[in-house]
Amino acid sequence: MKILRRYLPLLGSLMVLAAATKATHAEEAWPSREDLVWTVTDKADFDRTLLGIDTLRLVLASAIFEGDKTVSRLAQGRDPYLTLRETIIASPKALAARFQTAAPEAIKLSDEVIAVVVAIEDITQSKGIVPESDLAHVMFAGLRIFLLSAQVNGTDVHKWMCGTYPFSVACK
């Protein structure tokens, strides 16, 4: 017991430090312009990105499942999601060109969008998705690239997220 009392303050300090330094996926380094161009022009990489966002959409809907209400809302949110998805994948070369010529602020998301991404992370984590897992990495890397692709295509990303189920549940 004496040893425990001696090390308890140290353990507490380490836990606080670990909590303070743990970055969420939203706070991780966002892809560079070059990474974005590579991803959208490399078919396998882009397919993995799209698989990540597709997976996140279903995992998020499962995490907030409320029976028939969720199924109905997911079906309603499918069209806006697929429409944006098709716009993004319609021309990878044109999308790459937009990334290459975009102003630096065009390939960064606003604080309000990042807040929605963090809220989505919190929801998925509360339902058992381990933030450090490969699954979480694929889903949130896919989300970042998807949102940046939408933004350089002229989409108001915050408005789209907050109007498209299941992403809308993370909006305040």
MDAnalysis code that builds the backbone (N, CA, C; Angstrom):
import MDAnalysis as mda
import numpy as np

u = mda.Universe.empty(516, n_residues=172, atom_resindex=np.repeat(np.arange(172), 3), trajectory=True)
u.add_TopologyAttr("name", ["N", "CA", "C"] * 172)
u.add_TopologyAttr("resid", np.arange(1, 173))
u.add_TopologyAttr("resname", ["MET", "LYS", "ILE", "LEU", "ARG", "ARG", "TYR", "LEU", "PRO", "LEU", "LEU", "GLY", "SER", "LEU", "MET", "VAL", "LEU", "ALA", "ALA", "ALA", "THR", "LYS", "ALA", "THR", "HIS", "ALA", "GLU", "GLU", "ALA", "TRP", "PRO", "SER", "ARG", "GLU", "ASP", "LEU", "VAL", "TRP", "THR", "VAL", "THR", "ASP", "LYS", "ALA", "ASP", "PHE", "ASP", "ARG", "THR", "LEU", "LEU", "GLY", "ILE", "ASP", "THR", "LEU", "ARG", "LEU", "VAL", "LEU", "ALA", "SER", "ALA", "ILE", "PHE", "GLU", "GLY", "ASP", "LYS", "THR", "VAL", "SER", "ARG", "LEU", "ALA", "GLN", "GLY", "ARG", "ASP", "PRO", "TYR", "LEU", "THR", "LEU", "ARG", "GLU", "THR", "ILE", "ILE", "ALA", "SER", "PRO", "LYS", "ALA", "LEU", "ALA", "ALA", "ARG", "PHE", "GLN", "THR", "ALA", "ALA", "PRO", "GLU", "ALA", "ILE", "LYS", "LEU", "SER", "ASP", "GLU", "VAL", "ILE", "ALA", "VAL", "VAL", "VAL", "ALA", "ILE", "GLU", "ASP", "ILE", "THR", "GLN", "SER", "LYS", "GLY", "ILE", "VAL", "PRO", "GLU", "SER", "ASP", "LEU", "ALA", "HIS", "VAL", "MET", "PHE", "ALA", "GLY", "LEU", "ARG", "ILE", "PHE", "LEU", "LEU", "SER", "ALA", "GLN", "VAL", "ASN", "GLY", "THR", "ASP", "VAL", "HIS", "LYS", "TRP", "MET", "CYS", "GLY", "THR", "TYR", "PRO", "PHE", "SER", "VAL", "ALA", "CYS", "LYS"])
u.atoms.positions = np.array([
    [0.828, -1.192, 0.000],
    [0.000, 0.000, 0.000],
    [0.870, 1.252, 0.000],
    [1.995, 1.183, 0.727],
    [2.904, 2.319, 0.792],
    [3.459, 2.630, -0.601],
    [3.774, 1.588, -1.353],
    [4.295, 1.778, -2.706],
    [3.232, 2.419, -3.595],
    [2.012, 1.961, -3.459],
    [0.919, 2.515, -4.253],
    [0.747, 4.006, -3.990],
    [0.819, 4.403, -2.710],
    [0.680, 5.829, -2.381],
    [1.820, 6.643, -2.978],
    [2.994, 6.050, -3.049],
    [4.155, 6.764, -3.576],
    [4.011, 6.990, -5.086],
    [3.481, 5.998, -5.794],
    [3.409, 6.083, -7.247],
    [2.086, 6.629, -7.778],
    [1.093, 6.745, -6.935],
    [-0.213, 7.229, -7.380],
    [-0.149, 8.622, -8.009],
    [0.545, 9.595, -7.385],
    [0.627, 10.911, -8.038],
    [1.318, 10.843, -9.404],
    [2.339, 10.011, -9.514],
    [3.034, 9.862, -10.782],
    [2.117, 9.246, -11.839],
    [1.372, 8.217, -11.457],
    [0.435, 7.594, -12.386],
    [-0.637, 8.582, -12.834],
    [-1.130, 9.373, -11.891],
    [-2.131, 10.383, -12.235],
    [-1.589, 11.388, -13.233],
    [-0.349, 11.824, -13.021],
    [0.280, 12.775, -13.942],
    [0.448, 12.171, -15.328],
    [0.862, 10.916, -15.374],
    [1.025, 10.251, -16.664],
    [-0.304, 10.105, -17.386],
    [-1.366, 9.801, -16.642],
    [-2.683, 9.660, -17.260],
    [-3.160, 10.991, -17.824],
    [-2.935, 12.078, -17.093],
    [-3.322, 13.406, -17.573],
    [-2.529, 13.752, -18.820],
    [-1.224, 13.469, -18.811],
    [-0.386, 13.748, -19.964],
    [-0.838, 12.934, -21.173],
    [-1.122, 11.668, -20.962],
    [-1.579, 10.815, -22.064],
    [-2.897, 11.321, -22.631],
    [-3.807, 11.718, -21.766],
    [-5.099, 12.232, -22.229],
    [-4.923, 13.542, -22.979],
    [-4.012, 14.379, -22.501],
    [-3.812, 15.685, -23.122],
    [-3.122, 15.579, -24.477],
    [-2.300, 14.535, -24.672],
    [-1.550, 14.445, -25.917],
    [-2.206, 13.543, -26.950],
    [-3.269, 12.857, -26.589],
    [-3.939, 11.968, -27.539],
    [-4.673, 12.810, -28.579],
    [-4.294, 12.641, -29.815],
    [-4.943, 13.396, -30.888],
    [-6.110, 12.594, -31.441],
    [-7.180, 13.292, -31.747],
    [-8.287, 12.631, -32.431],
    [-7.928, 12.567, -33.914],
    [-8.687, 11.792, -34.668],
    [-8.442, 11.724, -36.106],
    [-8.653, 13.094, -36.744],
    [-9.536, 13.887, -36.187],
    [-9.786, 15.224, -36.735],
    [-8.580, 16.131, -36.535],
    [-7.784, 15.859, -35.493],
    [-6.627, 16.701, -35.210],
    [-5.353, 16.183, -35.870],
    [-5.399, 14.985, -36.432],
    [-4.229, 14.443, -37.108],
    [-3.877, 15.335, -38.284],
    [-2.669, 15.149, -38.769],
    [-2.247, 15.918, -39.932],
    [-3.198, 15.645, -41.093],
    [-3.732, 16.708, -41.629],
    [-4.622, 16.560, -42.776],
    [-3.750, 16.330, -43.996],
    [-4.279, 15.682, -45.009],
    [-3.457, 15.366, -46.177],
    [-2.959, 16.634, -46.864],
    [-1.736, 16.547, -47.364],
    [-1.166, 17.671, -48.102],
    [-1.803, 17.739, -49.489],
    [-1.546, 18.818, -50.164],
    [-2.035, 18.986, -51.539],
    [-1.557, 17.807, -52.406],
    [-0.289, 17.454, -52.251],
    [0.279, 16.353, -53.035],
    [-0.402, 15.021, -52.696],
    [-0.663, 14.800, -51.408],
    [-1.356, 13.569, -50.994],
    [-2.761, 13.502, -51.592],
    [-3.442, 14.635, -51.607],
    [-4.796, 14.672, -52.162],
    [-4.786, 14.361, -53.657],
    [-3.849, 14.970, -54.374],
    [-3.737, 14.717, -55.817],
    [-3.441, 13.240, -56.060],
    [-2.511, 12.686, -55.293],
    [-2.161, 11.270, -55.444],
    [-3.378, 10.381, -55.172],
    [-4.060, 10.651, -54.083],
    [-5.186, 9.802, -53.689],
    [-6.282, 9.782, -54.738],
    [-6.632, 10.943, -55.261],
    [-7.758, 10.971, -56.206],
    [-7.383, 10.464, -57.592],
    [-6.089, 10.391, -57.890],
    [-5.688, 9.884, -59.209],
    [-5.235, 8.424, -59.173],
    [-4.989, 7.895, -57.994],
    [-4.623, 6.486, -57.861],
    [-5.895, 5.693, -57.563],
    [-6.308, 4.865, -58.504],
    [-7.598, 4.181, -58.380],
    [-7.721, 3.383, -57.090],
    [-6.716, 2.612, -56.746],
    [-6.787, 1.782, -55.532],
    [-6.891, 2.653, -54.281],
    [-6.113, 3.724, -54.239],
    [-6.146, 4.619, -53.080],
    [-7.499, 5.321, -52.970],
    [-8.023, 5.762, -54.114],
    [-9.307, 6.457, -54.100],
    [-10.437, 5.496, -53.733],
    [-10.356, 4.268, -54.236],
    [-11.366, 3.267, -53.868],
    [-11.354, 3.012, -52.361],
    [-10.162, 2.969, -51.766],
    [-10.056, 2.769, -50.313],
    [-10.660, 3.964, -49.571],
    [-10.431, 5.165, -50.085],
    [-11.015, 6.368, -49.489],
    [-12.538, 6.282, -49.509],
    [-13.090, 5.913, -50.642],
    [-14.545, 5.815, -50.770],
    [-15.103, 4.700, -49.897],
    [-14.377, 3.604, -49.802],
    [-14.796, 2.517, -48.919],
    [-14.810, 2.997, -47.465],
    [-13.831, 3.825, -47.104],
    [-13.783, 4.368, -45.744],
    [-14.999, 5.217, -45.416],
    [-15.389, 6.103, -46.329],
    [-16.542, 6.969, -46.068],
    [-17.835, 6.165, -46.113],
    [-17.923, 5.185, -47.007],
    [-19.108, 4.319, -47.039],
    [-19.247, 3.561, -45.721],
    [-18.126, 3.046, -45.235],
    [-18.129, 2.300, -43.974],
    [-18.509, 3.202, -42.812],
    [-17.931, 4.393, -42.762],
    [-18.243, 5.327, -41.677],
    [-19.731, 5.651, -41.660],
    [-20.308, 5.858, -42.808],
    [-21.738, 6.180, -42.889],
    [-22.580, 5.077, -42.244],
    [-22.263, 3.834, -42.541],
    [-23.030, 2.712, -41.985],
    [-22.722, 2.479, -40.509],
    [-21.453, 2.621, -40.125],
    [-21.086, 2.457, -38.710],
    [-21.766, 3.532, -37.868],
    [-21.769, 4.761, -38.352],
    [-22.413, 5.851, -37.615],
    [-23.913, 5.599, -37.485],
    [-24.550, 5.168, -38.549],
    [-25.986, 4.859, -38.481],
    [-26.246, 3.730, -37.491],
    [-25.376, 2.734, -37.470],
    [-25.527, 1.628, -36.511],
    [-25.328, 2.108, -35.085],
    [-24.403, 3.040, -34.901],
    [-24.104, 3.550, -33.560],
    [-25.268, 4.325, -32.964],
    [-26.076, 4.936, -33.815],
    [-27.192, 5.753, -33.324],
    [-28.532, 5.103, -33.637],
    [-28.510, 3.815, -33.864],
    [-29.686, 3.071, -34.318],
    [-30.896, 3.272, -33.413],
    [-32.027, 3.617, -34.055],
    [-33.307, 3.775, -33.362],
    [-34.406, 3.049, -34.129],
    [-34.113, 1.855, -34.585],
    [-35.115, 1.055, -35.280],
    [-35.496, 1.609, -36.637],
    [-36.797, 1.535, -36.945],
    [-37.303, 1.952, -38.252],
    [-36.974, 3.410, -38.564],
    [-36.925, 4.237, -37.531],
    [-36.618, 5.654, -37.721],
    [-35.234, 5.814, -38.364],
    [-34.261, 5.047, -37.888],
    [-32.911, 5.119, -38.442],
    [-32.886, 4.618, -39.878],
    [-33.549, 3.519, -40.134],
    [-33.576, 2.946, -41.483],
    [-34.195, 3.940, -42.461],
    [-35.291, 4.559, -42.065],
    [-35.963, 5.540, -42.910],
    [-35.065, 6.754, -43.169],
    [-34.461, 7.272, -42.113],
    [-33.605, 8.452, -42.263],
    [-32.349, 8.134, -43.070],
    [-31.813, 6.922, -42.905],
    [-30.639, 6.515, -43.675],
    [-30.987, 6.440, -45.161],
    [-32.168, 5.935, -45.467],
    [-32.619, 5.877, -46.861],
    [-32.782, 7.287, -47.427],
    [-33.331, 8.209, -46.625],
    [-33.498, 9.593, -47.073],
    [-32.146, 10.275, -47.282],
    [-31.175, 9.962, -46.440],
    [-29.847, 10.563, -46.547],
    [-28.994, 9.952, -47.641],
    [-29.462, 8.849, -48.188],
    [-28.686, 8.143, -49.210],
    [-28.539, 8.967, -50.484],
    [-29.610, 9.608, -50.940],
    [-29.543, 10.371, -52.186],
    [-28.562, 11.541, -52.114],
    [-28.644, 12.401, -51.083],
    [-27.664, 13.490, -51.025],
    [-26.224, 12.971, -50.930],
    [-26.056, 11.862, -50.213],
    [-24.728, 11.271, -50.082],
    [-24.239, 10.747, -51.433],
    [-25.067, 9.955, -52.098],
    [-24.651, 9.374, -53.382],
    [-24.471, 10.435, -54.462],
    [-25.295, 11.478, -54.430],
    [-25.145, 12.565, -55.399],
    [-23.787, 13.232, -55.237],
    [-23.424, 13.553, -54.003],
    [-22.126, 14.177, -53.762],
    [-20.997, 13.204, -54.099],
    [-21.165, 11.960, -53.726],
    [-20.145, 10.939, -54.009],
    [-19.916, 10.834, -55.517],
    [-20.986, 10.796, -56.296],
    [-20.861, 10.695, -57.758],
    [-20.193, 11.937, -58.341],
    [-20.510, 13.109, -57.801],
    [-19.874, 14.343, -58.254],
    [-18.371, 14.275, -58.023],
    [-17.993, 13.761, -56.863],
    [-16.573, 13.680, -56.511],
    [-15.830, 12.696, -57.408],
    [-16.430, 11.553, -57.689],
    [-15.713, 10.530, -58.458],
    [-15.887, 10.663, -59.967],
    [-16.694, 11.619, -60.416],
    [-16.984, 11.751, -61.849],
    [-15.726, 11.949, -62.686],
    [-14.807, 12.755, -62.210],
    [-13.601, 13.040, -62.990],
    [-12.404, 13.203, -62.057],
    [-11.696, 12.122, -61.790],
    [-10.539, 12.205, -60.896],
    [-9.481, 13.207, -61.376],
    [-9.277, 13.302, -62.694],
    [-8.268, 14.240, -63.209],
    [-8.683, 15.686, -62.946],
    [-9.961, 15.987, -63.144],
    [-10.447, 17.344, -62.873],
    [-10.355, 17.656, -61.383],
    [-10.674, 16.671, -60.549],
    [-10.570, 16.861, -59.101],
    [-9.117, 17.103, -58.703],
    [-8.194, 16.334, -59.274],
    [-6.768, 16.524, -58.993],
    [-6.324, 17.925, -59.413],
    [-6.801, 18.391, -60.563],
    [-6.450, 19.736, -61.032],
    [-6.979, 20.799, -60.070],
    [-8.186, 20.586, -59.533],
    [-8.735, 21.538, -58.558],
    [-7.866, 21.585, -57.303],
    [-7.425, 20.422, -56.851],
    [-6.541, 20.391, -55.681],
    [-5.224, 21.108, -55.977],
    [-4.682, 20.919, -57.176],
    [-3.405, 21.537, -57.523],
    [-3.490, 23.055, -57.588],
    [-4.627, 23.577, -58.014],
    [-4.754, 25.023, -58.199],
    [-5.507, 25.727, -57.069],
    [-6.021, 24.978, -56.128],
    [-6.821, 25.573, -55.044],
    [-5.956, 26.439, -54.132],
    [-6.569, 27.489, -53.641],
    [-5.902, 28.316, -52.633],
    [-5.693, 27.466, -51.379],
    [-4.656, 27.758, -50.605],
    [-4.377, 26.947, -49.408],
    [-5.579, 26.796, -48.473],
    [-6.364, 27.849, -48.307],
    [-7.518, 27.762, -47.402],
    [-8.625, 26.863, -47.961],
    [-8.603, 26.613, -49.255],
    [-9.620, 25.747, -49.867],
    [-9.375, 24.272, -49.566],
    [-8.168, 23.946, -49.123],
    [-7.893, 22.549, -48.782],
    [-7.711, 22.386, -47.273],
    [-8.396, 23.258, -46.554],
    [-8.509, 23.143, -45.099],
    [-9.988, 23.303, -44.758],
    [-10.437, 22.554, -43.781],
    [-11.844, 22.647, -43.387],
    [-12.007, 23.623, -42.239],
    [-13.166, 24.217, -42.166],
    [-13.457, 25.201, -41.124],
    [-13.519, 24.540, -39.752],
    [-13.391, 25.358, -38.726],
    [-13.484, 24.855, -37.352],
    [-14.843, 24.214, -37.091],
    [-15.909, 24.758, -37.701],
    [-17.231, 24.172, -37.470],
    [-17.344, 22.790, -38.103],
    [-16.697, 22.571, -39.233],
    [-16.703, 21.237, -39.850],
    [-15.863, 20.283, -39.012],
    [-14.714, 20.747, -38.558],
    [-13.859, 19.899, -37.719],
    [-14.593, 19.522, -36.435],
    [-15.382, 20.430, -35.891],
    [-16.166, 20.112, -34.687],
    [-17.161, 18.985, -34.966],
    [-17.748, 18.971, -36.149],
    [-18.672, 17.889, -36.514],
    [-17.902, 16.574, -36.648],
    [-16.723, 16.625, -37.246],
    [-15.894, 15.418, -37.382],
    [-15.537, 14.868, -36.001],
    [-15.161, 15.749, -35.079],
    [-14.833, 15.317, -33.710],
    [-16.058, 14.692, -33.044],
    [-17.224, 15.286, -33.242],
    [-18.455, 14.723, -32.661],
    [-18.743, 13.334, -33.237],
    [-18.486, 13.152, -34.523],
    [-18.669, 11.831, -35.136],
    [-17.696, 10.834, -34.521],
    [-16.455, 11.263, -34.331],
    [-15.465, 10.398, -33.673],
    [-15.935, 9.994, -32.283],
    [-16.444, 10.958, -31.546],
    [-16.922, 10.676, -30.183],
    [-18.056, 9.656, -30.193],
    [-18.976, 9.809, -31.130],
    [-20.105, 8.873, -31.222],
    [-19.599, 7.466, -31.525],
    [-18.729, 7.349, -32.525],
    [-18.245, 6.009, -32.891],
    [-17.403, 5.401, -31.778],
    [-16.611, 6.230, -31.115],
    [-15.793, 5.727, -30.010],
    [-16.672, 5.259, -28.853],
    [-17.735, 5.998, -28.567],
    [-18.621, 5.614, -27.461],
    [-19.334, 4.292, -27.735],
    [-19.388, 3.903, -28.993],
    [-20.040, 2.642, -29.365],
    [-19.035, 1.533, -29.661],
    [-17.762, 1.770, -29.336],
    [-16.787, 0.689, -29.395],
    [-15.751, 0.738, -30.495],
    [-15.776, 1.743, -31.352],
    [-14.734, 1.840, -32.376],
    [-13.483, 2.403, -31.706],
    [-12.424, 1.635, -31.712],
    [-11.172, 2.037, -31.070],
    [-10.484, 3.069, -31.966],
    [-10.210, 4.271, -31.431],
    [-9.645, 5.335, -32.261],
    [-8.333, 4.969, -32.961],
    [-7.539, 4.118, -32.335],
    [-6.248, 3.745, -32.910],
    [-6.352, 2.575, -33.888],
    [-7.535, 2.051, -34.100],
    [-7.698, 0.872, -34.955],
    [-7.536, 1.219, -36.432],
    [-7.207, 0.195, -37.208],
    [-7.118, 0.375, -38.658],
    [-8.465, 0.807, -39.230],
    [-9.546, 0.254, -38.679],
    [-10.886, 0.615, -39.144],
    [-11.138, 2.111, -38.957],
    [-10.836, 2.627, -37.779],
    [-11.036, 4.057, -37.525],
    [-10.173, 4.896, -38.458],
    [-8.949, 4.466, -38.667],
    [-8.062, 5.221, -39.555],
    [-8.630, 5.281, -40.977],
    [-9.069, 4.145, -41.496],
    [-9.618, 4.109, -42.859],
    [-10.880, 4.970, -42.950],
    [-11.750, 4.862, -41.950],
    [-13.002, 5.632, -41.989],
    [-12.735, 7.133, -41.930],
    [-11.876, 7.570, -41.011],
    [-11.686, 9.007, -40.840],
    [-10.743, 9.609, -41.873],
    [-9.802, 8.825, -42.392],
    [-9.010, 9.306, -43.531],
    [-9.936, 9.471, -44.736],
    [-10.836, 8.504, -44.921],
    [-11.815, 8.604, -46.004],
    [-12.696, 9.827, -45.850],
    [-13.129, 10.093, -44.620],
    [-13.971, 11.262, -44.368],
    [-13.229, 12.557, -44.691],
    [-11.992, 12.677, -44.224],
    [-11.218, 13.903, -44.491],
    [-11.082, 14.148, -45.990],
    [-10.680, 13.125, -46.718],
    [-10.461, 13.291, -48.159],
    [-11.781, 13.547, -48.883],
    [-12.839, 12.864, -48.474],
    [-14.159, 13.069, -49.066],
    [-14.617, 14.517, -48.860],
    [-14.485, 15.019, -47.642],
    [-14.934, 16.382, -47.349],
    [-14.108, 17.420, -48.091],
    [-12.796, 17.219, -48.152],
    [-11.950, 18.159, -48.890],
    [-12.260, 18.108, -50.386],
    [-12.543, 16.919, -50.898],
    [-12.918, 16.783, -52.314],
    [-14.226, 17.514, -52.594],
    [-15.170, 17.372, -51.696],
    [-16.450, 18.075, -51.847],
    [-16.234, 19.583, -51.806],
    [-15.389, 20.017, -50.894],
    [-15.153, 21.454, -50.733],
    [-14.521, 22.065, -51.981],
    [-13.501, 21.416, -52.562],
    [-12.887, 21.994, -53.766],
    [-13.821, 21.915, -54.968],
    [-14.859, 21.105, -54.861],
    [-15.885, 21.053, -55.909],
    [-16.972, 22.102, -55.682],
    [-16.827, 22.911, -54.634],
    [-17.766, 24.001, -54.399],
    [-18.894, 23.709, -53.428],
    [-18.852, 22.577, -52.758],
    [-19.896, 22.221, -51.798],
    [-19.666, 22.931, -50.473],
    [-20.726, 23.442, -49.880],
    [-20.677, 23.950, -48.506],
    [-20.716, 22.709, -47.611],
    [-19.545, 22.283, -47.169],
    [-19.401, 21.002, -46.479],
    [-20.187, 20.967, -45.173],
    [-20.162, 22.038, -44.413],
    [-20.892, 22.055, -43.143],
    [-22.390, 21.911, -43.398],
    [-22.899, 22.670, -44.342],
    [-24.327, 22.588, -44.673],
    [-24.682, 21.181, -45.160],
    [-23.825, 20.596, -45.989],
    [-24.088, 19.251, -46.496],
    [-24.099, 18.238, -45.351],
    [-23.086, 18.287, -44.486],
    [-23.023, 17.329, -43.372],
    [-24.245, 17.462, -42.470],
    [-24.600, 18.692, -42.142],
    [-25.704, 18.917, -41.203],
    [-27.072, 18.676, -41.843],
    [-27.094, 18.499, -43.147],
    [-28.346, 18.198, -43.828],
    [-28.429, 16.774, -44.348],
    [-27.397, 15.982, -44.068],
    [-27.343, 14.617, -44.596],
    [-27.180, 13.619, -43.459],
    [-28.184, 12.766, -43.297],
    [-28.156, 11.730, -42.273],
    [-27.209, 10.615, -42.727],
    [-26.416, 10.036, -41.882],
    [-26.350, 10.139, -40.433],
    [-25.378, 11.198, -39.916],
    [-24.644, 11.869, -40.825],
    [-23.673, 12.867, -40.376],
    [-24.344, 13.991, -39.595],
    [-25.588, 14.274, -39.929],
    [-26.322, 15.378, -39.304],
    [-26.497, 15.216, -37.795],
    [-26.448, 13.993, -37.283],
    [-26.629, 13.806, -35.833],
    [-25.480, 14.405, -35.039],
    [-24.362, 14.669, -35.702],
    [-23.202, 15.226, -35.009],
    [-23.190, 16.751, -35.027],
    [-24.167, 17.359, -35.684],
    [-24.238, 18.823, -35.760],
    [-24.960, 19.375, -34.547],
    [-24.568, 20.570, -34.147],
    [-25.198, 21.208, -32.987],
    [-26.121, 22.304, -33.428],
])
